[in-house]
């Protein structure tokens, strides 16, 4: 994977750590994501993926997100 490539959180491989580059969604959703710890420059790791949800770890806390919401979280690889 190109280390400069940006991808949405649902496209990120399970188990790898990524840095949140930016959020792209409605202002209310971005605000709520930031309240949960999904801030720019935070490190996030996908723990597991289902057909319509993702469990990820951010700020040492596991959070479940709908894939539609998670698709607004743009990340880049830490590697």
PyMOL Python script that loads the backbone (N, CA, C, O; Angstrom):
from pymol import cmd

cmd.read_pdbstr("""\
ATOM      1  N   UNK A   1       0.841  -1.180   0.000  1.00  0.00           N
ATOM      2  CA  UNK A   1       0.000   0.000   0.000  1.00  0.00           C
ATOM      3  C   UNK A   1       0.882   1.238   0.000  1.00  0.00           C
ATOM      4  O   UNK A   1       1.873   1.291   0.729  1.00  0.00           O
ATOM      5  N   UNK A   2       0.540   2.223  -0.800  1.00  0.00           N
ATOM      6  CA  UNK A   2       1.248   3.491  -0.836  1.00  0.00           C
ATOM      7  C   UNK A   2       1.002   4.227   0.476  1.00  0.00           C
ATOM      8  O   UNK A   2      -0.145   4.462   0.855  1.00  0.00           O
ATOM      9  N   UNK A   3       2.093   4.594   1.174  1.00  0.00           N
ATOM     10  CA  UNK A   3       1.923   5.206   2.489  1.00  0.00           C
ATOM     11  C   UNK A   3       1.265   6.576   2.423  1.00  0.00           C
ATOM     12  O   UNK A   3       0.757   7.063   3.433  1.00  0.00           O
ATOM     13  N   UNK A   4       1.265   7.199   1.265  1.00  0.00           N
ATOM     14  CA  UNK A   4       0.631   8.500   1.124  1.00  0.00           C
ATOM     15  C   UNK A   4      -0.825   8.383   0.668  1.00  0.00           C
ATOM     16  O   UNK A   4      -1.518   9.394   0.553  1.00  0.00           O
ATOM     17  N   UNK A   5      -1.288   7.175   0.410  1.00  0.00           N
ATOM     18  CA  UNK A   5      -2.647   6.981  -0.074  1.00  0.00           C
ATOM     19  C   UNK A   5      -3.649   7.212   1.050  1.00  0.00           C
ATOM     20  O   UNK A   5      -3.415   6.839   2.200  1.00  0.00           O
ATOM     21  N   UNK A   6      -4.758   7.828   0.696  1.00  0.00           N
ATOM     22  CA  UNK A   6      -5.841   8.031   1.640  1.00  0.00           C
ATOM     23  C   UNK A   6      -6.989   7.109   1.257  1.00  0.00           C
ATOM     24  O   UNK A   6      -7.307   6.962   0.077  1.00  0.00           O
ATOM     25  N   UNK A   7      -7.600   6.497   2.241  1.00  0.00           N
ATOM     26  CA  UNK A   7      -8.741   5.644   1.986  1.00  0.00           C
ATOM     27  C   UNK A   7      -9.733   5.803   3.112  1.00  0.00           C
ATOM     28  O   UNK A   7      -9.393   6.296   4.187  1.00  0.00           O
ATOM     29  N   UNK A   8     -10.958   5.385   2.865  1.00  0.00           N
ATOM     30  CA  UNK A   8     -11.975   5.485   3.910  1.00  0.00           C
ATOM     31  C   UNK A   8     -11.799   4.329   4.890  1.00  0.00           C
ATOM     32  O   UNK A   8     -11.250   3.285   4.536  1.00  0.00           O
ATOM     33  N   UNK A   9     -12.259   4.515   6.098  1.00  0.00           N
ATOM     34  CA  UNK A   9     -12.079   3.516   7.143  1.00  0.00           C
ATOM     35  C   UNK A   9     -12.623   2.140   6.763  1.00  0.00           C
ATOM     36  O   UNK A   9     -11.980   1.142   7.089  1.00  0.00           O
ATOM     37  N   UNK A  10     -13.772   2.032   6.094  1.00  0.00           N
ATOM     38  CA  UNK A  10     -14.243   0.696   5.703  1.00  0.00           C
ATOM     39  C   UNK A  10     -13.311  -0.022   4.715  1.00  0.00           C
ATOM     40  O   UNK A  10     -13.346  -1.248   4.613  1.00  0.00           O
ATOM     41  N   UNK A  11     -12.491   0.726   3.998  1.00  0.00           N
ATOM     42  CA  UNK A  11     -11.550   0.130   3.046  1.00  0.00           C
ATOM     43  C   UNK A  11     -10.222  -0.255   3.692  1.00  0.00           C
ATOM     44  O   UNK A  11      -9.399  -0.922   3.065  1.00  0.00           O
ATOM     45  N   UNK A  12     -10.011   0.153   4.924  1.00  0.00           N
ATOM     46  CA  UNK A  12      -8.754  -0.134   5.621  1.00  0.00           C
ATOM     47  C   UNK A  12      -8.724  -1.594   6.059  1.00  0.00           C
ATOM     48  O   UNK A  12      -9.736  -2.114   6.530  1.00  0.00           O
ATOM     49  N   UNK A  13      -7.583  -2.264   5.913  1.00  0.00           N
ATOM     50  CA  UNK A  13      -7.474  -3.662   6.329  1.00  0.00           C
ATOM     51  C   UNK A  13      -7.620  -3.823   7.842  1.00  0.00           C
ATOM     52  O   UNK A  13      -7.180  -2.973   8.616  1.00  0.00           O
ATOM     53  N   UNK A  14      -8.239  -4.914   8.240  1.00  0.00           N
ATOM     54  CA  UNK A  14      -8.413  -5.232   9.664  1.00  0.00           C
ATOM     55  C   UNK A  14      -7.047  -5.470  10.304  1.00  0.00           C
ATOM     56  O   UNK A  14      -6.178  -6.113   9.716  1.00  0.00           O
ATOM     57  N   UNK A  15      -6.869  -4.945  11.511  1.00  0.00           N
ATOM     58  CA  UNK A  15      -5.662  -5.190  12.275  1.00  0.00           C
ATOM     59  C   UNK A  15      -4.566  -4.160  12.113  1.00  0.00           C
ATOM     60  O   UNK A  15      -3.676  -4.088  12.960  1.00  0.00           O
ATOM     61  N   UNK A  16      -4.592  -3.363  11.064  1.00  0.00           N
ATOM     62  CA  UNK A  16      -3.550  -2.357  10.841  1.00  0.00           C
ATOM     63  C   UNK A  16      -3.951  -1.031  11.456  1.00  0.00           C
ATOM     64  O   UNK A  16      -5.134  -0.712  11.573  1.00  0.00           O
ATOM     65  N   UNK A  17      -2.952  -0.271  11.842  1.00  0.00           N
ATOM     66  CA  UNK A  17      -3.195   1.041  12.435  1.00  0.00           C
ATOM     67  C   UNK A  17      -3.095   2.129  11.367  1.00  0.00           C
ATOM     68  O   UNK A  17      -2.236   2.084  10.486  1.00  0.00           O
ATOM     69  N   UNK A  18      -3.983   3.095  11.467  1.00  0.00           N
ATOM     70  CA  UNK A  18      -4.046   4.200  10.526  1.00  0.00           C
ATOM     71  C   UNK A  18      -4.190   5.509  11.282  1.00  0.00           C
ATOM     72  O   UNK A  18      -4.689   5.545  12.407  1.00  0.00           O
ATOM     73  N   UNK A  19      -3.746   6.575  10.648  1.00  0.00           N
ATOM     74  CA  UNK A  19      -3.938   7.905  11.207  1.00  0.00           C
ATOM     75  C   UNK A  19      -5.115   8.552  10.485  1.00  0.00           C
ATOM     76  O   UNK A  19      -5.212   8.494   9.259  1.00  0.00           O
ATOM     77  N   UNK A  20      -5.996   9.163  11.248  1.00  0.00           N
ATOM     78  CA  UNK A  20      -7.133   9.854  10.636  1.00  0.00           C
ATOM     79  C   UNK A  20      -6.615  11.127   9.980  1.00  0.00           C
ATOM     80  O   UNK A  20      -5.993  11.974  10.622  1.00  0.00           O
ATOM     81  N   UNK A  21      -6.885  11.237   8.702  1.00  0.00           N
ATOM     82  CA  UNK A  21      -6.420  12.390   7.927  1.00  0.00           C
ATOM     83  C   UNK A  21      -7.455  13.521   8.005  1.00  0.00           C
ATOM     84  O   UNK A  21      -7.111  14.664   8.306  1.00  0.00           O
ATOM     85  N   UNK A  22      -8.722  13.194   7.732  1.00  0.00           N
ATOM     86  CA  UNK A  22      -9.796  14.175   7.866  1.00  0.00           C
ATOM     87  C   UNK A  22     -11.138  13.463   7.884  1.00  0.00           C
ATOM     88  O   UNK A  22     -11.227  12.272   7.583  1.00  0.00           O
ATOM     89  N   UNK A  23     -12.181  14.206   8.242  1.00  0.00           N
ATOM     90  CA  UNK A  23     -13.554  13.700   8.260  1.00  0.00           C
ATOM     91  C   UNK A  23     -14.333  14.402   7.160  1.00  0.00           C
ATOM     92  O   UNK A  23     -14.214  15.613   6.976  1.00  0.00           O
ATOM     93  N   UNK A  24     -15.130  13.631   6.431  1.00  0.00           N
ATOM     94  CA  UNK A  24     -15.974  14.252   5.395  1.00  0.00           C
ATOM     95  C   UNK A  24     -17.392  13.711   5.548  1.00  0.00           C
ATOM     96  O   UNK A  24     -17.708  12.595   5.136  1.00  0.00           O
ATOM     97  N   UNK A  25     -18.218  14.534   6.147  1.00  0.00           N
ATOM     98  CA  UNK A  25     -19.610  14.175   6.375  1.00  0.00           C
ATOM     99  C   UNK A  25     -20.343  15.446   6.780  1.00  0.00           C
ATOM    100  O   UNK A  25     -19.784  16.541   6.732  1.00  0.00           O
ATOM    101  N   UNK A  26     -21.606  15.286   7.181  1.00  0.00           N
ATOM    102  CA  UNK A  26     -22.374  16.423   7.679  1.00  0.00           C
ATOM    103  C   UNK A  26     -21.730  16.934   8.966  1.00  0.00           C
ATOM    104  O   UNK A  26     -21.116  16.165   9.707  1.00  0.00           O
ATOM    105  N   UNK A  27     -21.870  18.215   9.226  1.00  0.00           N
ATOM    106  CA  UNK A  27     -21.237  18.841  10.391  1.00  0.00           C
ATOM    107  C   UNK A  27     -21.617  18.144  11.696  1.00  0.00           C
ATOM    108  O   UNK A  27     -20.772  17.970  12.574  1.00  0.00           O
ATOM    109  N   UNK A  28     -22.883  17.743  11.829  1.00  0.00           N
ATOM    110  CA  UNK A  28     -23.327  17.100  13.067  1.00  0.00           C
ATOM    111  C   UNK A  28     -22.645  15.752  13.274  1.00  0.00           C
ATOM    112  O   UNK A  28     -22.284  15.397  14.396  1.00  0.00           O
ATOM    113  N   UNK A  29     -22.473  15.011  12.193  1.00  0.00           N
ATOM    114  CA  UNK A  29     -21.821  13.697  12.282  1.00  0.00           C
ATOM    115  C   UNK A  29     -20.343  13.880  12.605  1.00  0.00           C
ATOM    116  O   UNK A  29     -19.801  13.154  13.439  1.00  0.00           O
ATOM    117  N   UNK A  30     -19.686  14.834  11.960  1.00  0.00           N
ATOM    118  CA  UNK A  30     -18.270  15.096  12.238  1.00  0.00           C
ATOM    119  C   UNK A  30     -18.079  15.508  13.693  1.00  0.00           C
ATOM    120  O   UNK A  30     -17.125  15.074  14.339  1.00  0.00           O
ATOM    121  N   UNK A  31     -18.965  16.330  14.205  1.00  0.00           N
ATOM    122  CA  UNK A  31     -18.880  16.750  15.605  1.00  0.00           C
ATOM    123  C   UNK A  31     -19.001  15.551  16.531  1.00  0.00           C
ATOM    124  O   UNK A  31     -18.223  15.416  17.475  1.00  0.00           O
ATOM    125  N   UNK A  32     -19.964  14.684  16.271  1.00  0.00           N
ATOM    126  CA  UNK A  32     -20.152  13.503  17.123  1.00  0.00           C
ATOM    127  C   UNK A  32     -18.958  12.559  17.031  1.00  0.00           C
ATOM    128  O   UNK A  32     -18.529  12.007  18.044  1.00  0.00           O
ATOM    129  N   UNK A  33     -18.417  12.365  15.829  1.00  0.00           N
ATOM    130  CA  UNK A  33     -17.234  11.522  15.675  1.00  0.00           C
ATOM    131  C   UNK A  33     -16.058  12.077  16.472  1.00  0.00           C
ATOM    132  O   UNK A  33     -15.327  11.322  17.114  1.00  0.00           O
ATOM    133  N   UNK A  34     -15.878  13.381  16.430  1.00  0.00           N
ATOM    134  CA  UNK A  34     -14.792  13.994  17.207  1.00  0.00           C
ATOM    135  C   UNK A  34     -15.011  13.802  18.700  1.00  0.00           C
ATOM    136  O   UNK A  34     -14.055  13.578  19.442  1.00  0.00           O
ATOM    137  N   UNK A  35     -16.256  13.888  19.147  1.00  0.00           N
ATOM    138  CA  UNK A  35     -16.562  13.637  20.563  1.00  0.00           C
ATOM    139  C   UNK A  35     -16.202  12.214  20.967  1.00  0.00           C
ATOM    140  O   UNK A  35     -15.836  11.969  22.117  1.00  0.00           O
ATOM    141  N   UNK A  36     -16.301  11.274  20.032  1.00  0.00           N
ATOM    142  CA  UNK A  36     -15.966   9.872  20.298  1.00  0.00           C
ATOM    143  C   UNK A  36     -14.464   9.592  20.179  1.00  0.00           C
ATOM    144  O   UNK A  36     -14.015   8.487  20.483  1.00  0.00           O
ATOM    145  N   UNK A  37     -13.691  10.586  19.739  1.00  0.00           N
ATOM    146  CA  UNK A  37     -12.250  10.407  19.629  1.00  0.00           C
ATOM    147  C   UNK A  37     -11.730  10.298  18.214  1.00  0.00           C
ATOM    148  O   UNK A  37     -10.522  10.171  18.015  1.00  0.00           O
ATOM    149  N   UNK A  38     -12.611  10.345  17.219  1.00  0.00           N
ATOM    150  CA  UNK A  38     -12.204  10.245  15.813  1.00  0.00           C
ATOM    151  C   UNK A  38     -11.806  11.628  15.303  1.00  0.00           C
ATOM    152  O   UNK A  38     -12.470  12.202  14.440  1.00  0.00           O
ATOM    153  N   UNK A  39     -10.717  12.146  15.850  1.00  0.00           N
ATOM    154  CA  UNK A  39     -10.215  13.473  15.494  1.00  0.00           C
ATOM    155  C   UNK A  39      -9.106  13.345  14.467  1.00  0.00           C
ATOM    156  O   UNK A  39      -8.488  12.289  14.332  1.00  0.00           O
ATOM    157  N   UNK A  40      -8.862  14.417  13.753  1.00  0.00           N
ATOM    158  CA  UNK A  40      -7.747  14.452  12.826  1.00  0.00           C
ATOM    159  C   UNK A  40      -6.451  14.144  13.588  1.00  0.00           C
ATOM    160  O   UNK A  40      -6.229  14.661  14.683  1.00  0.00           O
ATOM    161  N   UNK A  41      -5.621  13.318  13.011  1.00  0.00           N
ATOM    162  CA  UNK A  41      -4.336  12.866  13.554  1.00  0.00           C
ATOM    163  C   UNK A  41      -4.443  11.783  14.622  1.00  0.00           C
ATOM    164  O   UNK A  41      -3.416  11.300  15.099  1.00  0.00           O
ATOM    165  N   UNK A  42      -5.647  11.388  15.009  1.00  0.00           N
ATOM    166  CA  UNK A  42      -5.788  10.278  15.956  1.00  0.00           C
ATOM    167  C   UNK A  42      -5.447   8.971  15.241  1.00  0.00           C
ATOM    168  O   UNK A  42      -5.597   8.859  14.024  1.00  0.00           O
ATOM    169  N   UNK A  43      -4.989   7.992  16.009  1.00  0.00           N
ATOM    170  CA  UNK A  43      -4.660   6.678  15.463  1.00  0.00           C
ATOM    171  C   UNK A  43      -5.867   5.761  15.673  1.00  0.00           C
ATOM    172  O   UNK A  43      -6.446   5.714  16.758  1.00  0.00           O
ATOM    173  N   UNK A  44      -6.232   5.041  14.621  1.00  0.00           N
ATOM    174  CA  UNK A  44      -7.391   4.152  14.660  1.00  0.00           C
ATOM    175  C   UNK A  44      -6.995   2.800  14.085  1.00  0.00           C
ATOM    176  O   UNK A  44      -6.147   2.712  13.197  1.00  0.00           O
ATOM    177  N   UNK A  45      -7.623   1.748  14.606  1.00  0.00           N
ATOM    178  CA  UNK A  45      -7.370   0.391  14.109  1.00  0.00           C
ATOM    179  C   UNK A  45      -8.697  -0.315  13.943  1.00  0.00           C
ATOM    180  O   UNK A  45      -9.517  -0.314  14.861  1.00  0.00           O
ATOM    181  N   UNK A  46      -8.923  -0.922  12.777  1.00  0.00           N
ATOM    182  CA  UNK A  46     -10.121  -1.726  12.554  1.00  0.00           C
ATOM    183  C   UNK A  46      -9.935  -3.059  13.266  1.00  0.00           C
ATOM    184  O   UNK A  46      -8.961  -3.769  13.014  1.00  0.00           O
ATOM    185  N   UNK A  47     -10.859  -3.399  14.147  1.00  0.00           N
ATOM    186  CA  UNK A  47     -10.798  -4.662  14.877  1.00  0.00           C
ATOM    187  C   UNK A  47     -11.525  -5.743  14.102  1.00  0.00           C
ATOM    188  O   UNK A  47     -11.020  -6.856  13.955  1.00  0.00           O
ATOM    189  N   UNK A  48     -12.709  -5.421  13.606  1.00  0.00           N
ATOM    190  CA  UNK A  48     -13.492  -6.370  12.820  1.00  0.00           C
ATOM    191  C   UNK A  48     -14.463  -5.612  11.924  1.00  0.00           C
ATOM    192  O   UNK A  48     -14.846  -4.478  12.211  1.00  0.00           O
ATOM    193  N   UNK A  49     -14.850  -6.262  10.840  1.00  0.00           N
ATOM    194  CA  UNK A  49     -15.811  -5.666   9.903  1.00  0.00           C
ATOM    195  C   UNK A  49     -16.938  -6.647   9.649  1.00  0.00           C
ATOM    196  O   UNK A  49     -16.718  -7.848   9.498  1.00  0.00           O
ATOM    197  N   UNK A  50     -18.143  -6.118   9.603  1.00  0.00           N
ATOM    198  CA  UNK A  50     -19.301  -6.896   9.200  1.00  0.00           C
ATOM    199  C   UNK A  50     -19.839  -6.331   7.907  1.00  0.00           C
ATOM    200  O   UNK A  50     -19.206  -5.474   7.290  1.00  0.00           O
ATOM    201  N   UNK A  51     -20.992  -6.798   7.492  1.00  0.00           N
ATOM    202  CA  UNK A  51     -21.553  -6.305   6.232  1.00  0.00           C
ATOM    203  C   UNK A  51     -22.052  -4.868   6.346  1.00  0.00           C
ATOM    204  O   UNK A  51     -22.064  -4.141   5.353  1.00  0.00           O
ATOM    205  N   UNK A  52     -22.460  -4.449   7.536  1.00  0.00           N
ATOM    206  CA  UNK A  52     -22.982  -3.094   7.678  1.00  0.00           C
ATOM    207  C   UNK A  52     -22.385  -2.330   8.854  1.00  0.00           C
ATOM    208  O   UNK A  52     -22.827  -1.222   9.159  1.00  0.00           O
ATOM    209  N   UNK A  53     -21.387  -2.908   9.517  1.00  0.00           N
ATOM    210  CA  UNK A  53     -20.782  -2.199  10.637  1.00  0.00           C
ATOM    211  C   UNK A  53     -19.305  -2.530  10.779  1.00  0.00           C
ATOM    212  O   UNK A  53     -18.809  -3.508  10.220  1.00  0.00           O
ATOM    213  N   UNK A  54     -18.624  -1.697  11.535  1.00  0.00           N
ATOM    214  CA  UNK A  54     -17.197  -1.840  11.778  1.00  0.00           C
ATOM    215  C   UNK A  54     -16.976  -1.628  13.273  1.00  0.00           C
ATOM    216  O   UNK A  54     -17.564  -0.730  13.875  1.00  0.00           O
ATOM    217  N   UNK A  55     -16.137  -2.448  13.854  1.00  0.00           N
ATOM    218  CA  UNK A  55     -15.684  -2.192  15.212  1.00  0.00           C
ATOM    219  C   UNK A  55     -14.236  -1.760  15.094  1.00  0.00           C
ATOM    220  O   UNK A  55     -13.406  -2.468  14.524  1.00  0.00           O
ATOM    221  N   UNK A  56     -13.944  -0.591  15.638  1.00  0.00           N
ATOM    222  CA  UNK A  56     -12.586  -0.086  15.567  1.00  0.00           C
ATOM    223  C   UNK A  56     -12.154   0.413  16.941  1.00  0.00           C
ATOM    224  O   UNK A  56     -12.965   0.631  17.842  1.00  0.00           O
ATOM    225  N   UNK A  57     -10.858   0.580  17.058  1.00  0.00           N
ATOM    226  CA  UNK A  57     -10.279   1.039  18.318  1.00  0.00           C
ATOM    227  C   UNK A  57      -9.660   2.406  18.106  1.00  0.00           C
ATOM    228  O   UNK A  57      -8.829   2.598  17.218  1.00  0.00           O
ATOM    229  N   UNK A  58     -10.076   3.350  18.932  1.00  0.00           N
ATOM    230  CA  UNK A  58      -9.545   4.706  18.893  1.00  0.00           C
ATOM    231  C   UNK A  58      -9.445   5.187  20.336  1.00  0.00           C
ATOM    232  O   UNK A  58     -10.376   4.990  21.117  1.00  0.00           O
ATOM    233  N   UNK A  59      -8.343   5.807  20.695  1.00  0.00           N
ATOM    234  CA  UNK A  59      -8.125   6.300  22.062  1.00  0.00           C
ATOM    235  C   UNK A  59      -8.294   5.184  23.095  1.00  0.00           C
ATOM    236  O   UNK A  59      -8.873   5.402  24.159  1.00  0.00           O
ATOM    237  N   UNK A  60      -7.787   3.989  22.779  1.00  0.00           N
ATOM    238  CA  UNK A  60      -7.862   2.816  23.666  1.00  0.00           C
ATOM    239  C   UNK A  60      -9.289   2.396  24.000  1.00  0.00           C
ATOM    240  O   UNK A  60      -9.530   1.778  25.037  1.00  0.00           O
ATOM    241  N   UNK A  61     -10.236   2.730  23.125  1.00  0.00           N
ATOM    242  CA  UNK A  61     -11.641   2.356  23.304  1.00  0.00           C
ATOM    243  C   UNK A  61     -12.158   1.748  22.014  1.00  0.00           C
ATOM    244  O   UNK A  61     -11.872   2.244  20.924  1.00  0.00           O
ATOM    245  N   UNK A  62     -12.923   0.670  22.144  1.00  0.00           N
ATOM    246  CA  UNK A  62     -13.544   0.065  20.958  1.00  0.00           C
ATOM    247  C   UNK A  62     -14.907   0.701  20.721  1.00  0.00           C
ATOM    248  O   UNK A  62     -15.715   0.855  21.637  1.00  0.00           O
ATOM    249  N   UNK A  63     -15.133   1.063  19.469  1.00  0.00           N
ATOM    250  CA  UNK A  63     -16.354   1.755  19.073  1.00  0.00           C
ATOM    251  C   UNK A  63     -16.926   1.070  17.843  1.00  0.00           C
ATOM    252  O   UNK A  63     -16.189   0.744  16.912  1.00  0.00           O
ATOM    253  N   UNK A  64     -18.223   0.852  17.836  1.00  0.00           N
ATOM    254  CA  UNK A  64     -18.900   0.299  16.667  1.00  0.00           C
ATOM    255  C   UNK A  64     -19.492   1.422  15.834  1.00  0.00           C
ATOM    256  O   UNK A  64     -20.141   2.326  16.360  1.00  0.00           O
ATOM    257  N   UNK A  65     -19.261   1.354  14.536  1.00  0.00           N
ATOM    258  CA  UNK A  65     -19.770   2.369  13.614  1.00  0.00           C
ATOM    259  C   UNK A  65     -20.489   1.710  12.444  1.00  0.00           C
ATOM    260  O   UNK A  65     -20.097   0.636  11.988  1.00  0.00           O
ATOM    261  N   UNK A  66     -21.517   2.346  11.976  1.00  0.00           N
ATOM    262  CA  UNK A  66     -22.178   1.973  10.736  1.00  0.00           C
ATOM    263  C   UNK A  66     -21.198   2.262   9.605  1.00  0.00           C
ATOM    264  O   UNK A  66     -20.491   3.269   9.650  1.00  0.00           O
ATOM    265  N   UNK A  67     -21.142   1.394   8.587  1.00  0.00           N
ATOM    266  CA  UNK A  67     -20.181   1.603   7.495  1.00  0.00           C
ATOM    267  C   UNK A  67     -20.429   2.914   6.743  1.00  0.00           C
ATOM    268  O   UNK A  67     -19.492   3.507   6.208  1.00  0.00           O
ATOM    269  N   UNK A  68     -21.668   3.361   6.702  1.00  0.00           N
ATOM    270  CA  UNK A  68     -21.956   4.630   6.033  1.00  0.00           C
ATOM    271  C   UNK A  68     -21.282   5.792   6.766  1.00  0.00           C
ATOM    272  O   UNK A  68     -20.702   6.675   6.134  1.00  0.00           O
ATOM    273  N   UNK A  69     -21.359   5.789   8.082  1.00  0.00           N
ATOM    274  CA  UNK A  69     -20.703   6.822   8.882  1.00  0.00           C
ATOM    275  C   UNK A  69     -19.182   6.664   8.785  1.00  0.00           C
ATOM    276  O   UNK A  69     -18.457   7.646   8.622  1.00  0.00           O
ATOM    277  N   UNK A  70     -18.713   5.427   8.887  1.00  0.00           N
ATOM    278  CA  UNK A  70     -17.280   5.155   8.841  1.00  0.00           C
ATOM    279  C   UNK A  70     -16.669   5.557   7.498  1.00  0.00           C
ATOM    280  O   UNK A  70     -15.483   5.882   7.435  1.00  0.00           O
ATOM    281  N   UNK A  71     -17.452   5.538   6.440  1.00  0.00           N
ATOM    282  CA  UNK A  71     -16.909   5.894   5.133  1.00  0.00           C
ATOM    283  C   UNK A  71     -16.526   7.362   5.048  1.00  0.00           C
ATOM    284  O   UNK A  71     -15.811   7.759   4.128  1.00  0.00           O
ATOM    285  N   UNK A  72     -16.987   8.168   5.987  1.00  0.00           N
ATOM    286  CA  UNK A  72     -16.606   9.580   6.041  1.00  0.00           C
ATOM    287  C   UNK A  72     -15.328   9.833   6.814  1.00  0.00           C
ATOM    288  O   UNK A  72     -14.892  10.977   6.938  1.00  0.00           O
ATOM    289  N   UNK A  73     -14.717   8.763   7.342  1.00  0.00           N
ATOM    290  CA  UNK A  73     -13.453   8.879   8.069  1.00  0.00           C
ATOM    291  C   UNK A  73     -12.338   8.504   7.101  1.00  0.00           C
ATOM    292  O   UNK A  73     -12.216   7.342   6.713  1.00  0.00           O
ATOM    293  N   UNK A  74     -11.532   9.471   6.713  1.00  0.00           N
ATOM    294  CA  UNK A  74     -10.478   9.272   5.730  1.00  0.00           C
ATOM    295  C   UNK A  74      -9.155   9.092   6.474  1.00  0.00           C
ATOM    296  O   UNK A  74      -8.758   9.939   7.274  1.00  0.00           O
ATOM    297  N   UNK A  75      -8.484   7.981   6.199  1.00  0.00           N
ATOM    298  CA  UNK A  75      -7.287   7.618   6.932  1.00  0.00           C
ATOM    299  C   UNK A  75      -6.097   7.424   5.988  1.00  0.00           C
ATOM    300  O   UNK A  75      -6.258   7.279   4.776  1.00  0.00           O
ATOM    301  N   UNK A  76      -4.913   7.426   6.575  1.00  0.00           N
ATOM    302  CA  UNK A  76      -3.698   7.081   5.848  1.00  0.00           C
ATOM    303  C   UNK A  76      -2.870   6.139   6.720  1.00  0.00           C
ATOM    304  O   UNK A  76      -2.951   6.187   7.947  1.00  0.00           O
ATOM    305  N   UNK A  77      -2.089   5.299   6.090  1.00  0.00           N
ATOM    306  CA  UNK A  77      -1.320   4.272   6.791  1.00  0.00           C
ATOM    307  C   UNK A  77      -0.232   4.898   7.648  1.00  0.00           C
ATOM    308  O   UNK A  77       0.349   5.922   7.289  1.00  0.00           O
ATOM    309  N   UNK A  78       0.035   4.268   8.785  1.00  0.00           N
ATOM    310  CA  UNK A  78       1.143   4.698   9.640  1.00  0.00           C
ATOM    311  C   UNK A  78       2.468   4.117   9.158  1.00  0.00           C
ATOM    312  O   UNK A  78       3.533   4.622   9.513  1.00  0.00           O
ATOM    313  N   UNK A  79       2.408   3.073   8.363  1.00  0.00           N
ATOM    314  CA  UNK A  79       3.634   2.390   7.898  1.00  0.00           C
ATOM    315  C   UNK A  79       4.343   3.189   6.825  1.00  0.00           C
ATOM    316  O   UNK A  79       5.384   2.764   6.326  1.00  0.00           O
TER     317      UNK A  79
END
""", "prot")
cmd.dss("prot")
cmd.show_as("cartoon", "prot")
cmd.util.cbc("prot")
cmd.orient("prot")
